[in-house]
Amino acid sequence: MVEQGAGTKRGLVRLCRTLVRVLTMKRSDIVLEYFDVAVYREDFDNLQTGQWLNDNNLTFWFEYVERTELNDFNGQYPDWAIVLLRPSMVFLLANSDDPAGLVSALPPLDRSRYVFMPVNDNQMVEMAEGGSHWSLLVVDRATARAYYYDSLGDANLDDARTVAHKMALLLGVPGLKLYAVRTPQQANGSDCGIMVCMVATCLMRRIAAAAGTSLCEMPTAREPGHLRRLHNHLRGRYRDRASSSDPDSSACSDSTPPLPPRPDDTPPLPPRPDERLGSTPPRPPRPDAPAVDLTLDAEPIDAAFGRRLLSYTILDLLAKNGSVVGTNTDIAISSDALQLVADAVVVRPDV
């Protein structure tokens, strides 16, 4: 076994303990098992107003969209295929010294045109759930462009550059250019995760429209009757998390609050001047790869509606299918990964 440095070994030990904690959580804490994602009580509570979404929240939404719509879309429109990398995959890529060596651990990117990647500002490798801000990076393989969306200025610009560079090495696209796209800004310090989910959903709809079809059509806030009935159906199970009298204080309150108005007088963020960034992308280098408008200037991205949408999506799945939907194939993989980490680390009392 290769000797590890003291700092590296401590990091691996902390990572091992984190994996043990995650894999041994009580099953009573699980709200919903949806294929390869287990939604825990903490994840559901994160969808309340003012709470910060973790990587599992984003993973669930990507898994849901992929299972319900993207798989069929990619099969019917392979030239427009979209891959949604999970936050854990992006974290692995960002911290890898050999991106090409991750090919077997990632979805088949060579079959896709667009790669969506949630970017986190976590700088601590031993804390897979660390960081304090989410943003979105979208790579268009056909035009060799990467688009960066950030609801908090350019807070994650350096992290996005790192991920874009690693992805360029992985895809074999050394000329990949990064563009900062003006993005609707969040109104608080906790909506970055839900903004990533909603921006990604908006962009997928835009790509599908360019392909001549529809994708990710969402219910409007003016038609909440079905959502209210779902809540009433499950209110007994979640009574302890819906006790507040403030309708906005719980993700599953008795009355669905109206959407707040979008501040039209707030201009989008201009791109940061940089020789590798541009506000207006050049014409596509390939005539057979039609460009898609991936700007967000006219899109109403509403974080409050996004939180309700994710909450009621979980409730809808529970009402229609029970607490288990599909088969989780990642449990055995996670257990194997835990064993590999345990075998690689000598745990001593003084570490």
N, C-alpha and C positions, 0 to 999 in steps of 0.2 A: 504494500500500500504506500502511495506517495505521501511523504510527510507534509503536513499542513502547517502554515505559520500560525502563531498564537492568535492573531486577529481573525484570520480566516476560520480557524477552528472554533472560536467563540461565536462567530457569525453562523456557522453551520449548526452549532449546538442550539442557538436561539431559533434558527429556522426549523430544526427537528422538533423542538418543543412546541412551536407554533403549529406544525403539522399534526402532532399528537393531539393538541387541544382541539383542532378543527375536526379531525377524524373520529374523536371520541365524544363529541357533543351528544347530549341526550336526544334520542329520537323524539321525545316530547317537545323539543324546541323546534322541530321541523314543521312548518306550516304547509308546504307543498313540495313534492318531488316531481319535477318536470324534466323527464329524460335525464340529461347529464347534469342538471342543476338542482340542488336542494335549497329551497328558500326557507330560511330560518326566521324565527320570530323577530329577531333583531333587524333582519333585512326588510321585513314587512313594516316594522315601526319606522324605519328610515324614510319611508314614503310620506310621512307626516310633514306638514309645513315646517320649515326651519331646520330639518335634519339633513345631514350630509350622506349622499349615497355612496356605498362602498363598491368594491369590484364585483361582488356577487349580485348586486342590483343590476349593474350594467350587463353582466354575464347572462342573467335571466332574460332581460329584454332582447338581447342579441339572439339567444337560443330560441326564444318564442317567435321572433320575426323570421328567423331562418327556417324553423320547422313548419310554420304555418304558411309562409309565402315564398321565401327566397329559393328554397329547393326546387319548387315547381318553376319559378321564374328563370332560374339558371339553366334548367333543363330545356326550356322552350326558347330561351334567348341566350345561347352560349356566348355570342359576341359581346354581350352586355353583362356577363356574369359578375356577381358581387360576392365577395368573401368578407365575413365579419370576424376579425381576429378578437378573441377574448382578451380582457385586460391582463390576465396572467401570461398569455402568449406574448403580448406587447412588452410586458415587463421583462420577460425572458430575453426577448430580442434586444431590448435596450441595454441590457447588462451582459450581453454575450460578446466575447472577443473573437468569436468565429461564427458569424451569422450563417454562413453556408452550411455549417454543421447542424443547423436546426431544421433543415428541410424535412426530415422524417417526423419531427414533432409538431409541424404546422400543417394546416390544410393544403391541398394541392394548388398553390398559387398560380401555377402555369396555366390553369384552366380558367382563370378569372381575368376580367379587365380591371375591376375596381377592388381595392383592398381598404377596408375601413378599420381604423386602429384608435381606440381610446388611449390617450397619452396622460400619464400621471407624473407629477413632479417628485415622486419618491426617489431619494438618493441613497437609501439604505437597503442594500441587497438582502440583509437578513430580516427585513420587515416587508413581507409581500403585500401587506395591507396598509402600508404607510402612505405618506404623501398628504397634500392638503388641497390639491386642485386637479380637475379633469379638463382636458381639451380633446379635440378630435383631429385626426390626420387621415386624409383620404388620398390614396395613390391611384392614379390612372396609368396603368401599364402601357396602354396603347399610345398615349401622347407623352409619356415620360415626364409627367407632372405630379407634384404632391401639393395638396391643398390643406392649409392649416386653419382651423376654426377655434377661436378662443372667446368665451363669454366674459373674460376678465382681462381685457387689454391684450398684452402679449406675454402674460405671466408664464406660459409654458413654452415660449418660443425656442429656448435653448434645448429643452427636452424633445421638442418636435424635430429640431434639426438632427439631434442624435438618432432618433428613431428613423427619420427619413434616410439618413446616411447608411444605417445598418440595413434598411430595407433595399436600398439601391445596390448594396453589396450582395444581398441575398438574391435579388432578382437579376443581377448582372446588368444593371442599368446605371453606368457611371455618370451619365449626363442628366440624371433626375433633377429637376428644378423644383424648388419649393416656393409657393406663393401664399402670402397671408391674405385670407379672405375676410372682408368686413363682416362681422358677426354681431347679431343682437346681444346686448350686454345684460348680464344678470343684475337684479336689483338688490342682492344681498350677498352674503358670503357662503351660502350653502346650496345654491341652485346649479352649480357647475355640472354635477353628474346628470341631473335630469335634462339640462340643456344639451349635453352630449347626446343623450337618447333621442331627444326631439329633433335636433339638427340632423342626426344620422337618418332618422325616419323621413324627414323632409327631403333629404338628398336622394334617398332611395326612390321616393315617389317621382322626383325629377328625372332620374335615370330611366325609370320604367316608362315615363311619358315619352322620353326621347326614343325609346325602343318601340313605341306604339301600343303600349298597354298600361295597366294601372297596377299599383302596388302600395301596400300600407295605407289603405284608405281608412281614416279614423272617424269615429262618431263625433258629432258636434256637441258642444256644451249645452245647446238648446234642446237636446233630446236625452235627458238624464233618467227617464223613467225606468228603463231596463237596469241601469246601474243602481238606482235606488232599490229596486226589487231584489237585486243580488245581495245588497247589503242587509236588507231585512231578512233574507233567507239565512244569512250567516251571522246575524248580530249577536246571537247567543254565544257563539264560539269566540267572538272577538269583543265581548262586552267590556272586558277589562282594559281594552285599548281604545274604547270609544266613549269614555266616561266624561270627557270634557264638554262643557256647554257651548264652547266656541266652535262653530262649524268648521273653521279653518284649522283648528288645532289637531284634528285627527284625519288620517287618510281615509277612514270609513265612517264619516259622520252621518247622522240621520238625514240632514238636508245638504244637497250638493250646492256649494256657493257658486255664484256666477263668476265667469272669467273676469279678471281685472282688465281695464282698458290698456292697450299697448301705448306707451309714451311715444307718439309719432314725432315729437319734437326732439327726441334724443338721436343724434346722428350716429351711424355706425362707426366703429373704430377704424381710422385710417391705418394702412399697413405701415409697419416700422421700416424706415429706409434701410436698405441692405442690398449689397450687390447681388445677393442670391435670391432676393425676393422682389416681387413686382405686383403692382395693383391690377394690371391688365395683362393676362397671359398672352403670349404670342400665338400666332396661328398654329394649328396642329402640324407637327412635322410630317405626318403621314396622311395623304388624302383619303385613304380608306378607313381612317379612324375619325368619324365625325365627332366634333367637340360638343360637349354638353354644358349648358350654363349651370355652373355650380355655385353661383353667387346667392346671397340671402337677403338682398336689399329689400325685396317686397314680401318677404315671408314673415308672418306673425308667429314667432316662436314663444309659446306661453308655458312657463315653468309650472304654474299652478295646475293647469289642465294636464300637463304631463304627469305630475304626481298622481292625480286622480286616475288617469288612464292606466298607469302601471298597477295601481292598487286594485282597480276594478277588473283588470285583466286576470290578476291572481284570483280574485273572488269568483270571476266567471268560470275559470278552470276548475275551482273547487266545487262550485255548484253543479257543473255539468259532468265532472269526471271523478270527483272525490279527491283525496289527498295525494294520489299517485297517478301520474300521467306518463306512460312510456316506461322504458327500462334505462336505468342509470348504468352506463358502461364504463364510467370513469372511476367507480369505487375501487375496483381491483387495481387499476392503474395507479390511483393515489396510494393505495397500500404498498404497492411495489416501490413507488417513489420514496415513501417513508422508510422502507427497509433499506434502500440504497443509501439514503442519508444517514441512517443509524449505523450502517456498516462502515461508512466513510469517516465517522467521527468517534473518537475515543472520549467518552464522557467521564470527566474526572471531577471530584468534589470541588477542586480549586479553580475550575474553568468557569 
